[in-house]
Amino acid sequence: MQFVEGLVTSGEFESTSEAITEGVRLLMSRQRLRADIQKGINELDAGLGIDGDEVFSELRARAKAAVEDAS
């Protein structure tokens, strides 16, 4: 609790409730990220991945087209 009180005292948060709410939000975000990573791992294990060279080739083509369109 001292850590949270220090955040409030330093002015980073207006109240302990605000600091705790932000902490819970970050924990929820981390849990979602872990779930998304696991989903990706499961898809790769099932052979549903996309070849990295193919992805980067597509990104390069899109970047080139964007540069050409901006000219």
C-alpha positions as CSV (number, residue, x, y, z in Angstrom):
1,M,0.0,0.0,0.0
2,Q,3.0,2.3,0.6
3,F,3.8,2.1,-3.1
4,V,0.3,3.2,-4.1
5,E,0.4,6.0,-1.5
6,G,3.7,7.1,-2.9
7,L,2.3,7.3,-6.4
8,V,-0.5,9.6,-5.1
9,T,1.9,11.7,-3.1
10,S,4.1,12.2,-6.1
11,G,1.1,13.4,-8.1
12,E,1.1,10.6,-10.6
13,F,-2.4,9.7,-9.5
14,E,-5.1,11.8,-7.7
15,S,-6.2,9.1,-5.4
16,T,-5.4,5.6,-4.2
17,S,-8.5,4.4,-5.9
18,E,-7.4,5.9,-9.3
19,A,-4.0,4.2,-8.9
20,I,-5.5,0.8,-8.0
21,T,-8.0,1.1,-10.9
22,E,-5.1,1.7,-13.3
23,G,-3.2,-1.3,-11.8
24,V,-6.2,-3.6,-12.3
25,R,-6.6,-2.3,-15.9
26,L,-3.0,-3.2,-16.6
27,L,-3.4,-6.6,-15.1
28,M,-6.4,-7.2,-17.3
29,S,-4.5,-6.0,-20.3
30,R,-1.7,-8.4,-19.4
31,Q,-4.1,-11.3,-19.1
32,R,-5.6,-10.5,-22.5
33,L,-2.1,-10.4,-24.0
34,R,-1.2,-13.7,-22.6
35,A,-4.5,-15.2,-23.9
36,D,-3.7,-13.7,-27.4
37,I,-0.2,-15.1,-27.3
38,Q,-1.5,-18.6,-26.3
39,K,-4.0,-18.4,-29.1
40,G,-1.2,-17.7,-31.6
41,I,0.9,-20.5,-30.2
42,N,-2.1,-22.9,-30.6
43,E,-2.7,-21.7,-34.2
44,L,1.0,-22.2,-35.0
45,D,1.0,-25.7,-33.4
46,A,-2.1,-26.5,-35.6
47,G,-0.2,-25.4,-38.7
48,L,-2.2,-22.3,-39.2
49,G,0.7,-19.9,-39.3
50,I,1.8,-17.7,-42.1
51,D,5.3,-17.9,-43.5
52,G,7.4,-15.0,-42.2
53,D,9.0,-14.3,-45.6
54,E,5.5,-14.0,-47.1
55,V,4.4,-11.5,-44.4
56,F,7.5,-9.3,-44.8
57,S,7.2,-9.4,-48.6
58,E,3.6,-8.2,-48.3
59,L,4.6,-5.4,-45.9
60,R,7.4,-4.3,-48.2
61,A,4.9,-4.1,-51.1
62,R,2.4,-2.1,-49.1
63,A,5.1,0.3,-47.9
64,K,6.4,0.8,-51.5
65,A,2.9,1.4,-52.7
66,A,2.3,3.9,-49.9
67,V,5.5,5.8,-50.7
68,E,4.5,5.8,-54.4
69,D,1.0,7.1,-53.6
70,A,2.4,9.9,-51.4
71,S,4.7,11.1,-54.3
